[in-house]
Amino acid sequence: MITLQQTQAADCDVLVVGAGPGGAATATYLARAGWRVTLIDAATFPRDKVCGDFVGPVALDELNRLGLTGTAGFPRTNVVTRAAFHLNGKELLRRDLPGGAEGLPPYGRVIPRLLLDDWILRGAVNAGAGLVENCRFLSYATDDDGVTVMTRYRGEERRFRTRLLVAADGSHSSVGRQLTGNKYPADSKIVAVRAYCEGVTGAAEQADLYFNGDSFPGYYWYFPTGPDTANLGVGMVLETLPPSEDHLKALLKDVMANDPVLRARLKDARIVGKVLGWPLSTYDPGYPIFADRMLLVGDAAGLINSLNGEGIQYALLSGRWAAEAAAECLRADTLDAAALGRYRRRVMDEIGYDLALSRLIIQFIRNRQLNPLWLKLLEIIVTRARQDDGYADTAGGVLAGTVPAKEVLSPDFLIKTIFQGGVTLGLDGVAEVLRGPVRWGHLLRDSARFSARLGRHVAEDPRGYARWVTGVARDGLGLAGSAVADLLPTRPPDRTERVSPPPAVNLIDTLPTS
């Protein structure tokens, strides 16, 4: 631990604002490489962070790189080896988590952020990074020689002087707001609430995802934290058409009481503590993630997997990529935007396609009038996954972050989805025909009502729907651009041996023995 007075002359190579997973990972790699790093955070650790707490296979691999899988208590965290998918109160699919490429473990862990974030931060401090807690960022000023950062510490304004500033201060990034002059775009946000429960029943190794026509575009999760405890929550796109009037806490309590599958898990359960909410910023290509003498990582850069809401994976990955780019630029003493742009290139090379695809999907499902279409598509995908192990591994791997999202646009996956859609819709059509003329009249009436309702909403909010159409077109072009870039020869990643992690251990060895 260092004191603020020791840093008054600035003289740190890197100042990291925000000591969560992304910031602490960045600090760990740079401190290991010999750079002088200072972390500041407005909180005192350990501190809670509202989250689903699920740490997927890729994130576990990153924790392994950081040397944290041997941390006392880590092997005792709950292991999740399978997941179940539920739609409108019915379990449609239950499968083991797919194994990933390059030796990724075929499981995840549910680790409360109160523990996880503290472990990662202590790893950074042990690597040599300085830490100043209860220190709130106020502003920064960049000049030719460095960055001056103003903070509030113990009721007084204090300044840091650094060669490079790394913003890792979350979805409400104060550094990002000063950089852009604007808040993060509302149409790029997800909101969620979380509750911890005790006295739950059922398999502790199974995570559950719940979709419901009444709350879409949103989903519920049940992530067991132990034999009789769980993290339960609901997430939803912030801006929808028409605007959602649902309150997430009410939605969560409603599904706890009324969903038959979840109710079986929670029949003797009780909520412990408060039901808390938080926003998540998904990736926006118009929002900068680097500038002169500055990099943004994790949630501050909008780097979350918006298909499942997980931010830990991209926070840890972007922290490593930022450290690699920063080390190279620090060594060359070239810290302008042109040099630091290698960080964005790395992000785009690694996950640009995934970010573009997930952004387009989120844009599509913002239109709640089309909920029946999206829910039918989910049903079609799950139906196919029940019959086809390879298809299921692809769909599940994309959701878990172990398979590139572009695989759902591969010819094989698309053909199977289209074929299954034809079969499902054809069978549905035959069933409706056999139900007789009365049912046909009901279908015609429902179709007419849907068309009238859609027309009414468009007439009531023409600007909103125009923005939605524009957003779909824009993000469609963005995905097309990512697809073209993906076909081009891959440039060698910007790396440096000075941030190489110690030898990794076998993650299988961290599974509980009993």
Secondary structure, DSSP 8 states (H G I E B T S, - for coil): ---GGGGTT--EEEEEE--SHHHHHHHHHHHHTT--EEEE-SS-SS----S--EE-HHHHHHHHHTT-TTSTTGGGSEEE-EEEEEETTEEEEEEE----STT--S-EEE--HHHHHHHHHHHHHHHT-EEE-SEEEEEEEE-SS-EEEEEEETTEEEEEEEEEEEE---TT-HHHHHHHSS---GGGEEEEEEEEEES--S-TTEEEEEE-TTT-SEEEEEEESSSSEEEEEEEEESS-BS-----HHHHHHHHHHH-HHHHHHSTT-EEEEEEEEEEEE---TTS-SEETTEEE-GGGGT-SBTTTTB-HHHHHHHHHHHHHHHHHHHHHT--SHHHHHHHHHHHHHHHHHHHHHHHHHHHHHTBGGGHHHHHHHHHHHHHHHHH-HHHHHHHHHHHHTSS-GGGGGSHHHHHHHHHHHHHHHHHHHHHHHHT-HHHHHHHHHHHHHHHHHHHHHHHH-HHHHHHHHHHHHHHHHHHHHHHHHHHS--------GGG-------GGGGS---
